[in-house]
Protein backbone atom coordinates (compact mmCIF):
# COMPACT_ATOMS: atom_id res chain seq x y z
CA UNK A 1 0.00 0.00 0.00
CA UNK A 2 1.28 3.45 -0.94
CA UNK A 3 0.03 6.76 0.46
CA UNK A 4 -0.03 9.60 -2.05
CA UNK A 5 0.08 13.28 -1.11
CA UNK A 6 -2.34 15.38 -3.19
CA UNK A 7 -1.61 19.10 -2.91
CA UNK A 8 -3.00 22.31 -4.38
CA UNK A 9 -6.52 20.90 -4.49
CA UNK A 10 -9.30 23.35 -5.27
CA UNK A 11 -11.25 24.13 -2.10
CA UNK A 12 -14.41 22.94 -3.87
CA UNK A 13 -13.03 19.39 -4.30
CA UNK A 14 -14.52 16.63 -2.18
CA UNK A 15 -13.45 13.05 -1.45
CA UNK A 16 -15.70 11.65 -4.20
CA UNK A 17 -14.09 13.95 -6.82
CA UNK A 18 -10.59 12.86 -5.80
CA UNK A 19 -11.58 9.17 -5.71
CA UNK A 20 -12.99 9.31 -9.26
CA UNK A 21 -9.84 11.03 -10.52
CA UNK A 22 -7.50 8.43 -8.99
CA UNK A 23 -9.65 5.39 -9.84
CA UNK A 24 -8.75 5.96 -13.49
CA UNK A 25 -5.33 4.58 -12.58
CA UNK A 26 -6.27 1.68 -10.30
CA UNK A 27 -7.93 0.64 -7.08
CA UNK A 28 -8.33 3.36 -4.46
CA UNK A 29 -8.44 2.08 -0.89
CA UNK A 30 -9.07 5.39 0.84
CA UNK A 31 -9.23 9.15 0.34
CA UNK A 32 -8.74 11.65 3.17
CA UNK A 33 -8.99 15.41 2.60
CA UNK A 34 -7.66 17.61 5.39
CA UNK A 35 -9.80 20.34 6.96
CA UNK A 36 -8.74 23.19 9.23
CA UNK A 37 -9.29 22.27 12.89
CA UNK A 38 -10.74 25.62 13.87
CA UNK A 39 -12.88 26.55 10.87
CA UNK A 40 -13.65 23.13 9.38
CA UNK A 41 -12.83 24.50 5.93
CA UNK A 42 -10.71 22.52 3.45
CA UNK A 43 -6.96 23.15 3.60
CA UNK A 44 -6.36 22.25 -0.06
CA UNK A 45 -4.56 18.95 0.35
CA UNK A 46 -5.20 15.33 1.19
CA UNK A 47 -4.02 11.74 0.92
CA UNK A 48 -4.97 8.77 -1.24
CA UNK A 49 -4.07 5.14 -0.44
CA UNK A 50 -3.53 2.82 -3.42
CA UNK A 51 -1.61 -0.38 -4.19
CA UNK A 52 2.02 0.38 -5.11
CA UNK A 53 1.79 -0.13 -8.90
CA UNK A 54 -1.44 1.85 -9.23
CA UNK A 55 0.02 4.61 -7.04
CA UNK A 56 3.09 4.88 -9.26
CA UNK A 57 0.91 5.17 -12.38
CA UNK A 58 -1.34 7.77 -10.72
CA UNK A 59 1.59 9.89 -9.55
CA UNK A 60 3.14 9.94 -13.04
CA UNK A 61 -0.17 10.69 -14.76
CA UNK A 62 -1.64 13.24 -12.36
CA UNK A 63 1.26 15.38 -11.14
CA UNK A 64 0.53 18.78 -12.70
CA UNK A 65 -3.01 17.73 -13.74
CA UNK A 66 -5.29 20.75 -13.77
CA UNK A 67 -8.40 20.48 -11.59
CA UNK A 68 -10.72 23.49 -11.55
CA UNK A 69 -7.90 25.74 -12.73
CA UNK A 70 -5.31 24.48 -10.20
CA UNK A 71 -2.30 22.33 -11.08
CA UNK A 72 -2.24 19.43 -8.63
CA UNK A 73 0.98 18.46 -6.84
CA UNK A 74 1.08 14.70 -6.55
CA UNK A 75 3.85 12.64 -4.95
CA UNK A 76 4.42 9.80 -2.55
CA UNK A 77 3.65 10.96 0.98
CA UNK A 78 6.61 11.29 3.33
CA UNK A 79 6.53 10.51 7.04
CA UNK A 80 6.12 13.70 9.02
CA UNK A 81 9.16 14.59 11.12
CA UNK A 82 8.47 14.64 14.85
CA UNK A 83 7.83 18.10 16.22
CA UNK A 84 10.17 19.46 18.88
CA UNK A 85 8.61 19.90 22.32
CA UNK A 86 6.98 23.24 22.88
CA UNK A 87 8.52 25.67 25.31
CA UNK A 88 6.67 27.62 27.91
CA UNK A 89 7.64 25.60 30.96
CA UNK A 90 9.77 26.94 33.72
CA UNK A 91 9.37 29.41 36.52
CA UNK A 92 6.89 32.23 36.30
CA UNK A 93 8.32 35.71 36.28
CA UNK A 94 6.68 38.64 37.95
GIKA-V200111 format. One record per pair of residues at least 24 apart in sequence whose ideal C-beta (glycine too) atoms are under 10 Angstrom apart, sorted by the first residue. I is the first residue (numbers start at 1). J is the second residue. D is the distance in Angstrom with one decimal. If there is no record, write none. Layout:
# GIKA-V200111
((I | J | D) (I | J | D))
This chain:
# GIKA-V200111
((1 | 29 | 6.6) (1 | 30 | 9.4) (1 | 49 | 5.7) (1 | 50 | 7.4) (1 | 51 | 6.5) (1 | 52 | 7.3) (1 | 55 | 8.3) (2 | 29 | 9.7) (2 | 48 | 9.0) (2 | 49 | 7.2) (2 | 50 | 5.9) (2 | 51 | 7.1) (2 | 52 | 4.9) (2 | 53 | 8.9) (2 | 54 | 8.2) (2 | 55 | 3.6) (2 | 56 | 7.5) (2 | 58 | 9.1) (2 | 59 | 8.6) (2 | 76 | 6.2) (2 | 77 | 8.1) (3 | 29 | 9.6) (3 | 30 | 9.0) (3 | 32 | 9.2) (3 | 47 | 5.4) (3 | 48 | 7.4) (3 | 49 | 5.4) (3 | 50 | 8.4) (3 | 55 | 8.1) (3 | 76 | 7.3) (3 | 77 | 4.2) (3 | 78 | 9.3) (3 | 79 | 9.6) (4 | 28 | 9.6) (4 | 31 | 9.8) (4 | 46 | 9.2) (4 | 47 | 6.6) (4 | 48 | 4.6) (4 | 49 | 7.6) (4 | 50 | 6.5) (4 | 54 | 9.7) (4 | 55 | 5.5) (4 | 56 | 9.6) (4 | 58 | 6.5) (4 | 59 | 6.2) (4 | 62 | 8.7) (4 | 63 | 9.9) (4 | 74 | 6.3) (4 | 75 | 7.2) (4 | 76 | 6.3) (4 | 77 | 6.2) (5 | 45 | 6.9) (5 | 46 | 8.1) (5 | 47 | 6.2) (5 | 48 | 8.5) (5 | 59 | 9.4) (5 | 73 | 7.5) (5 | 74 | 7.1) (5 | 75 | 5.5) (5 | 76 | 7.1) (5 | 77 | 4.3) (5 | 78 | 7.6) (6 | 31 | 8.6) (6 | 32 | 9.6) (6 | 33 | 8.3) (6 | 34 | 9.9) (6 | 44 | 9.5) (6 | 45 | 6.2) (6 | 46 | 5.1) (6 | 47 | 6.8) (6 | 48 | 6.0) (6 | 58 | 9.5) (6 | 59 | 9.8) (6 | 62 | 8.1) (6 | 63 | 9.8) (6 | 65 | 10.0) (6 | 67 | 9.5) (6 | 72 | 6.3) (6 | 73 | 7.6) (6 | 74 | 5.8) (6 | 75 | 9.0) (6 | 77 | 9.1) (7 | 43 | 9.8) (7 | 44 | 7.1) (7 | 45 | 4.5) (7 | 46 | 8.4) (7 | 63 | 9.9) (7 | 70 | 9.6) (7 | 71 | 9.8) (7 | 72 | 6.9) (7 | 73 | 3.8) (7 | 74 | 7.5) (7 | 75 | 8.2) (8 | 44 | 6.4) (8 | 45 | 7.4) (8 | 64 | 9.8) (8 | 66 | 10.0) (8 | 67 | 8.5) (8 | 70 | 5.2) (8 | 71 | 6.3) (8 | 72 | 5.6) (8 | 73 | 5.0) (8 | 74 | 9.2) (9 | 33 | 7.1) (9 | 34 | 9.4) (9 | 42 | 7.2) (9 | 43 | 8.7) (9 | 44 | 5.1) (9 | 45 | 6.0) (9 | 46 | 6.4) (9 | 67 | 6.9) (9 | 68 | 8.7) (9 | 70 | 7.0) (9 | 72 | 6.8) (9 | 73 | 9.1) (10 | 42 | 8.7) (10 | 44 | 7.7) (10 | 66 | 9.9) (10 | 67 | 5.8) (10 | 68 | 3.8) (10 | 69 | 7.1) (10 | 70 | 5.1) (10 | 72 | 9.2) (11 | 41 | 7.2) (11 | 42 | 4.8) (11 | 43 | 8.6) (11 | 44 | 6.1) (11 | 68 | 9.0) (11 | 70 | 9.2) (12 | 42 | 8.3) (12 | 67 | 9.4) (12 | 68 | 6.2) (12 | 70 | 9.9) (13 | 42 | 7.4) (13 | 44 | 8.5) (13 | 46 | 8.3) (13 | 67 | 6.6) (13 | 68 | 7.1) (13 | 70 | 8.9) (13 | 72 | 9.5) (14 | 42 | 8.5) (14 | 46 | 10.0) (15 | 46 | 7.7) (15 | 48 | 9.5) (17 | 67 | 7.8) (17 | 68 | 9.0) (18 | 46 | 6.4) (18 | 47 | 9.5) (18 | 48 | 6.5) (18 | 67 | 8.8) (18 | 72 | 9.5) (19 | 48 | 7.8) (21 | 48 | 8.9) (21 | 58 | 8.6) (21 | 61 | 9.8) (21 | 62 | 6.9) (21 | 65 | 7.6) (21 | 67 | 7.2) (21 | 72 | 8.6) (21 | 74 | 10.0) (22 | 48 | 5.2) (22 | 49 | 9.7) (22 | 50 | 6.6) (22 | 54 | 8.2) (22 | 55 | 8.8) (22 | 57 | 9.9) (22 | 58 | 5.4) (22 | 59 | 10.0) (22 | 61 | 9.5) (22 | 62 | 7.3) (22 | 74 | 9.2) (23 | 48 | 9.8) (23 | 50 | 9.2) (23 | 54 | 9.2) (23 | 58 | 9.2) (24 | 54 | 10.0) (24 | 57 | 9.3) (24 | 58 | 8.0) (24 | 61 | 7.8) (24 | 62 | 8.7) (25 | 50 | 7.7) (25 | 53 | 9.5) (25 | 54 | 5.6) (25 | 55 | 8.2) (25 | 56 | 9.0) (25 | 57 | 4.6) (25 | 58 | 3.9) (25 | 59 | 8.8) (25 | 60 | 8.8) (25 | 61 | 5.8) (25 | 62 | 7.4) (26 | 50 | 5.8) (26 | 51 | 6.4) (26 | 52 | 9.7) (26 | 53 | 7.0) (26 | 54 | 2.4) (26 | 55 | 7.5) (26 | 56 | 9.3) (26 | 57 | 6.3) (26 | 58 | 6.7) (27 | 51 | 6.0) (27 | 53 | 9.9) (27 | 54 | 5.9) (27 | 55 | 9.9) (28 | 54 | 8.0) (28 | 55 | 9.6) (28 | 58 | 8.7) (29 | 54 | 9.5) (29 | 55 | 10.0) (44 | 70 | 8.4) (45 | 72 | 9.7) (45 | 73 | 8.3) (47 | 77 | 5.9) (48 | 74 | 8.8) (48 | 77 | 9.0) (49 | 77 | 9.2) (52 | 76 | 9.7))
